[in-house]
Amino acid sequence: MHKESAIREPLILGDKTFKQITDDVCRPIENQAPRGWYILITIATVIALYGVGCILYLIGEGIGTWGLNNAVDWAWDITNFVWWVGIGHAGTLISAVLLLFRQKWRMAVNRSAEAMTIFAVIMAAIFPGIHMGRIWVSYWVLPLPNQFGSLWVNFNSPLLWDVFAISTYFSVSLVFWYIGLIPDFATIRDRMTKPLTKKIYGILSFGWSGRAKHWNRFEIVSLVLAGIATPLVFSVHSIVSFDFATSVIPGWHTTIFPPYFVAGAVFSGFAMVQTLMLIVRKVMHLEAYIHTKHIEYMNIVIMVTGSIVGVAYLTELFMAWYSGVEYESYAFLNRATGPMAWAYWVMMTCNVISPQLMWVKKWRRNLTFTFILSIIVNIGMWFERFVIIVTSLYRGHMPASWAYFYPTWVDVGVFVGTIGIFSVLYLLYARYFPVLAISEVKTILKSSGENYKEGFGAGEGYYGPDGSHGHAHHESQEEVVENTQHEESTVELSEEELAQNKSTLLDRIGTADASEADDLKQISGVGPVLEKTLNSIGIYKFEQVSKMTSEEYNLLDSLTKSFPGRAERDNWAAQATELMTK
């Protein structure tokens, strides 16, 4: 087994086994959602409903409800469109590019980043549709030759290329995301006890059985899709930037836009991943899998891409001055000193100055600081789009047509509403889908797990923190429990002996019935199936579990016939005692 250097920080903290990884990831799906999830979904739903109301009002009344004027005919709508497309880039980058480079740290965050990509692109797709005004005839912009006569086929519109780019990006990202989910859907399918949920996850898993042929095809398809998705990361946002770069408007007509937009997209995308993962990690109790090291790696990417964006800003200023074009020079001077200079300086502060704070190791490893900074970065990237679009339009070639832009409540409502819709979709995903790639995280346990690193160089097998050899524990690490039955490691006992053990166990820990049952799944290592087994023995309450000692654990192992030593190793008695006091 390949082992990493002990100097490198582990990617999985704690004394984790393969079974525990499955339990930790599946717990939010199998059990009742945490209270924090219900609070967040309620807030997000209210905001989403308000946004849907604003969109319906907009469709009914027309885009005159926006704050557009003769000078500024693109504003918040396209700003939001480009911002959402940019956010969607990090998911594909983490999954595809980092997969090709064999970066192990991606495995804890790739699944949620991919989901973020899907939902962000859906939000982006809303804005071109409502911007056209008559959304019920939006299909006219599609290239349907001879369907409506030559009048409606408009290949000259740059927005048509956005449709091609985004639909391609969405399709590839969706397939890439779903392919990665299939093995985990099969794991959840095998753990479900209710027929309906078992059937649903069975359909979603596409008949996955975990055979070598399936894994081989899975690996091949993942690499092929990663190879396809990687150029998309760079091409899609380049195409979006052509909406501006192909124009002759000062401030837009520049060849630096494609790489500049791509860097900005990765910059904002990683910041949004940070925001979401820090919330998910807390609400879903995944601190062992998403920890300081993962956050630090992503902060380094934010710092690098933020520096690239800063260089792009300075390049724009230099080229505007060096060109000698009066209108170009004024466009950038007006951005920095004109009536809307406040937006420009908000952008510079958030996107150029704030990422440089990540040079301090203590700060980039601080979770609270990272969370605040990730929000600041996304605010700054929204203002970047706003500055590019609005400040280039509101003062054009003719001073007589100059006009200040004021957003209306509909502008704000539609934008805030898309954040609410995005949050609802993401929270539903976190509730019913595995937020970590279970199968992928398991592949790095023996090379990057904390306890394996502690035993690095000490010989074969697992060594505990005290240096003691733990072959029994090592054997439990080898248990693969998703799709195969556990091989019984206890000696076969007769029915009479089992009955005697059950009677002895209940005499020592006490009896109870189903009417006074506690939720035993709150004990780490107890899932729905094991809880059912404990109930069949007669164990229903935390009080019974709290009385267990080594002798009772051995009796329990003989009755459950699965995962010998787990109850004692996880110290169920202490856990139950703690749960009784709550």
C-alpha positions, -999 to 999 in steps of 0.1 A, spaced: 0 0 0 13 34 -10 18 57 19 23 94 19 49 112 38 40 117 75 50 153 71 21 161 48 -11 168 67 -38 141 65 -69 147 44 -92 125 66 -91 133 104 -98 109 132 -100 71 135 -121 65 105 -129 32 89 -145 25 55 -178 18 73 -176 50 92 -171 70 61 -203 55 46 -222 61 79 -211 98 81 -220 106 46 -253 87 46 -265 99 80 -282 131 67 -300 110 41 -311 82 63 -319 102 94 -339 133 101 -321 164 87 -303 186 113 -322 216 127 -298 240 109 -309 226 76 -346 233 83 -337 269 93 -317 275 61 -343 259 38 -371 280 53 -351 313 47 -341 302 12 -376 292 3 -391 326 13 -364 345 -7 -370 321 -37 -407 327 -37 -402 365 -36 -378 362 -66 -403 340 -85 -429 367 -78 -406 394 -91 -399 374 -123 -436 368 -129 -443 405 -124 -415 413 -148 -429 390 -175 -464 404 -170 -453 441 -171 -423 440 -194 -386 450 -189 -397 486 -184 -399 477 -148 -361 476 -147 -341 507 -142 -329 508 -178 -327 540 -198 -316 552 -233 -279 551 -223 -279 519 -201 -298 492 -219 -278 463 -203 -275 464 -166 -283 440 -138 -297 413 -160 -265 407 -179 -244 414 -149 -262 386 -130 -259 364 -161 -221 367 -163 -217 364 -125 -237 332 -123 -218 316 -153 -186 325 -136 -196 309 -103 -203 277 -122 -167 273 -134 -151 262 -101 -171 229 -100 -158 217 -133 -123 229 -126 -121 211 -93 -136 179 -107 -120 178 -142 -87 196 -141 -77 185 -106 -87 149 -115 -64 149 -145 -36 162 -122 -44 135 -96 -50 159 -67 -64 140 -37 -77 170 -18 -104 175 -45 -122 144 -34 -138 160 -3 -152 190 -22 -157 179 -58 -192 165 -55 -207 197 -39 -187 219 -63 -202 200 -93 -237 204 -79 -230 241 -75 -220 243 -112 -253 227 -123 -275 250 -102 -254 282 -110 -258 275 -148 -295 271 -143 -297 305 -126 -276 320 -154 -300 307 -181 -329 326 -165 -315 360 -174 -311 359 -212 -346 346 -214 -363 373 -193 -340 400 -209 -356 393 -243 -389 406 -230 -414 382 -246 -402 350 -231 -431 330 -246 -415 334 -280 -380 329 -269 -377 298 -292 -375 323 -321 -338 329 -313 -330 292 -318 -314 282 -351 -344 265 -366 -338 269 -404 -369 276 -425 -392 271 -395 -404 307 -394 -388 320 -426 -354 337 -428 -367 366 -407 -362 349 -373 -329 330 -377 -304 354 -363 -269 339 -363 -255 374 -360 -265 378 -323 -237 370 -299 -263 359 -274 -269 329 -296 -234 317 -290 -240 320 -253 -269 296 -257 -246 271 -275 -218 275 -250 -239 273 -218 -260 244 -230 -229 224 -239 -213 233 -206 -244 224 -187 -248 190 -205 -212 179 -199 -212 191 -163 -245 173 -156 -233 140 -171 -199 143 -153 -217 150 -120 -242 122 -124 -216 96 -134 -197 102 -102 -229 98 -82 -238 63 -95 -216 42 -71 -228 63 -41 -265 59 -52 -259 21 -51 -245 24 -16 -275 43 -4 -298 18 -22 -283 -11 -3 -287 7 30 -323 18 26 -350 -2 44 -382 15 31 -393 -1 -3 -401 33 -20 -367 50 -12 -349 18 -20 -366 17 -54 -359 54 -61 -322 50 -54 -322 17 -73 -334 35 -104 -308 63 -99 -280 38 -95 -286 23 -130 -282 -12 -117 -247 -7 -103 -233 -38 -87 -197 -29 -79 -182 -55 -102 -147 -49 -116 -162 -43 -151 -184 -15 -137 -155 1 -119 -133 -1 -150 -159 16 -171 -165 42 -144 -128 51 -144 -126 53 -182 -158 75 -185 -146 98 -157 -113 104 -174 -129 109 -208 -154 134 -195 -127 152 -175 -107 155 -208 -138 170 -225 -147 193 -196 -113 208 -192 -113 229 -224 -149 239 -216 -137 256 -184 -116 280 -206 -138 282 -237 -172 289 -223 -164 320 -204 -142 332 -233 -173 330 -255 -193 349 -229 -167 376 -229 -170 379 -267 -204 395 -261 -184 425 -250 -150 421 -268 -166 421 -303 -183 455 -298 -168 489 -304 -179 505 -271 -149 520 -252 -142 498 -222 -155 466 -239 -134 465 -271 -104 447 -258 -87 414 -265 -78 408 -228 -114 398 -220 -112 360 -226 -84 351 -202 -95 379 -178 -130 365 -176 -118 329 -172 -95 339 -143 -123 359 -127 -147 330 -131 -124 306 -113 -118 332 -87 -155 337 -79 -163 300 -83 -138 289 -57 -150 316 -33 -186 303 -37 -173 268 -30 -157 280 2 -190 297 13 -211 266 6 -187 240 19 -181 258 52 -218 259 58 -223 222 47 -194 210 68 -209 226 99 -246 216 93 -238 181 82 -210 174 107 -184 167 81 -154 183 99 -133 152 96 -134 153 58 -135 190 50 -110 206 73 -84 233 74 -61 218 48 -88 217 22 -97 253 30 -61 263 27 -56 247 -7 -87 265 -20 -76 298 -5 -43 295 -23 -62 291 -56 -82 322 -47 -51 341 -39 -34 332 -73 -65 339 -94 -72 371 -75 -36 382 -84 -42 374 -121 -74 394 -120 -55 423 -104 -29 422 -132 -57 422 -158 -72 454 -142 -38 471 -143 -33 459 -179 -66 475 -189 -56 508 -174 -22 507 -191 -36 499 -225 -63 526 -222 -35 551 -215 -10 537 -240 -36 535 -269 -39 573 -271 -76 568 -279 -94 597 -263 -127 578 -257 -109 547 -243 -89 568 -219 -119 587 -207 -139 554 -202 -114 542 -177 -108 576 -161 -145 579 -156 -147 545 -140 -122 555 -113 -132 592 -108 -167 596 -122 -201 595 -104 -200 557 -102 -164 555 -90 -177 540 -57 -185 507 -76 -150 507 -92 -133 510 -58 -155 484 -42 -144 461 -70 -107 469 -66 -109 465 -28 -127 432 -29 -109 415 -58 -74 429 -57 -66 438 -21 -86 413 0 -71 381 -17 -36 393 -8 -45 388 28 -42 351 21 -4 353 20 -6 351 58 -8 314 66 -26 320 99 -54 339 81 -58 315 52 -62 286 76 -88 305 97 -123 292 89 -142 323 101 -119 347 82 -122 325 51 -160 325 52 -161 363 54 -135 367 27 -153 343 3 -184 364 6 -164 396 0 -148 381 -31 -182 372 -46 -195 407 -39 -164 421 -56 -168 399 -87 -204 410 -90 -193 446 -89 -167 437 -116 -194 427 -140 -214 458 -130 -185 481 -136 -177 466 -170 -213 468 -182 -228 499 -166 -199 523 -163 -191 517 -200 -226 526 -211 -239 554 -188 -215 579 -203 -211 572 -241 -198 593 -270 -225 620 -267 -227 639 -234 -263 648 -242 -273 612 -237 -255 606 -204 -277 591 -178 -271 577 -143 -284 542 -136 -307 534 -107 -319 499 -101 -355 493 -92 -370 469 -67 -376 444 -96 -339 445 -105 -329 437 -69 -358 412 -64 -349 391 -94 -313 389 -84 -319 381 -48 -346 356 -59 -321 337 -80 -298 334 -49 -328 320 -30 -337 295 -58 -300 284 -60 -299 280 -22 -331 259 -22 -317 236 -49 -284 232 -31 -300 225 2 -323 198 -13 -292 183 -29 -274 183 4 -304 165 21 -310 137 -4 -277 133 -23 -243 123 -8 -224 155 -4 -191 137 -4 -179 112 -31 -180 81 -8 -162 58 -31 -135 84 -39 -129 94 -3 -123 58 6 -95 55 -20 -74 79 0 -81 66 35 -50 44 37 -27 69 21 -40 102 36 -60 91 67 -48 105 100 -42 72 118 -25 55 89 -1 84 88 5 80 125 16 45 118 38 55 88 69 34 86 61 12 115 53 -19 95 23 -33 79 -11 -26 93 -26 0 116 -8 15 146 -27 35 171 -16 69 185 1 52 214 21 30 191 2 -2 199 -4 -26 171 -40 -28 161 -45 -58 138 -81 -62 148 -87 -26 139 -69 -29 107 -91 -58 97 -122 -36 103 -107 -10 80 -107 -36 53 -145 -42 56 -162 -31 24 -198 -30 34 -217 -12 6 -226 -38 -19 -213 -71 -4 -224 -90 26 -202 -88 56 -183 -121 63 -191 -133 97 -160 -133 119 -176 -147 150 -179 -184 159 -212 -199 150 -233 -205 181 -263 -228 186 -298 -214 190 -297 -224 226 -264 -205 232 -277 -174 214 -308 -174 236 -287 -178 267 -264 -149 256 -294 -127 249 -309 -134 283 -276 -128 301 -272 -95 282 -306 -82 291 -302 -92 327 -271 -71 330 -283 -40 311 -320 -41 319 -351 -45 297 -372 -20 278 -399 -20 251 -407 -2 219 -430 23 236 -400 40 254 -375 36 226 -347 62 221 -333 71 187 -302 48 188 -291 61 154 -277 91 173 -249 68 185 -219 69 160 -217 36 142 -254 28 145 -274 30 113 -311 21 105 -303 -16 99 -282 -20 131 -308 -1 152 -334 -26 139 -311 -55 150 -306 -40 185 -344 -36 188 -349 -72 179 -326 -82 207 -345 -60 232 -322 -29 233 -343 2 229 -329 29 253 -297 48 258 -298 37 294 -293 1 284 -264 9 261 -247 30 288 -244 0 311 -223 -20 287 -188 -31 295 -163 -54 277 -184 -85 287 -216 -70 274 -199 -59 242 -188 -95 236 -223 -108 242 -237 -82 218 -212 -92 191 -223 -128 193 -259 -117 188 -254 -92 160 -228 -113 141 -215 -82 124 -186 -58 129 -171 -75 160 -155 -50 183 -172 -20 168 -194 -12 199 -164 -13 222 -141 5 199 -166 34 193 -174 33 231 -211 32 227 -216 33 265 -199 67 268 -219 80 238 -252 68 253 -243 83 287 -237 117 270 -269 114 250 -289 107 281 -278 140 296 -289 161 267 
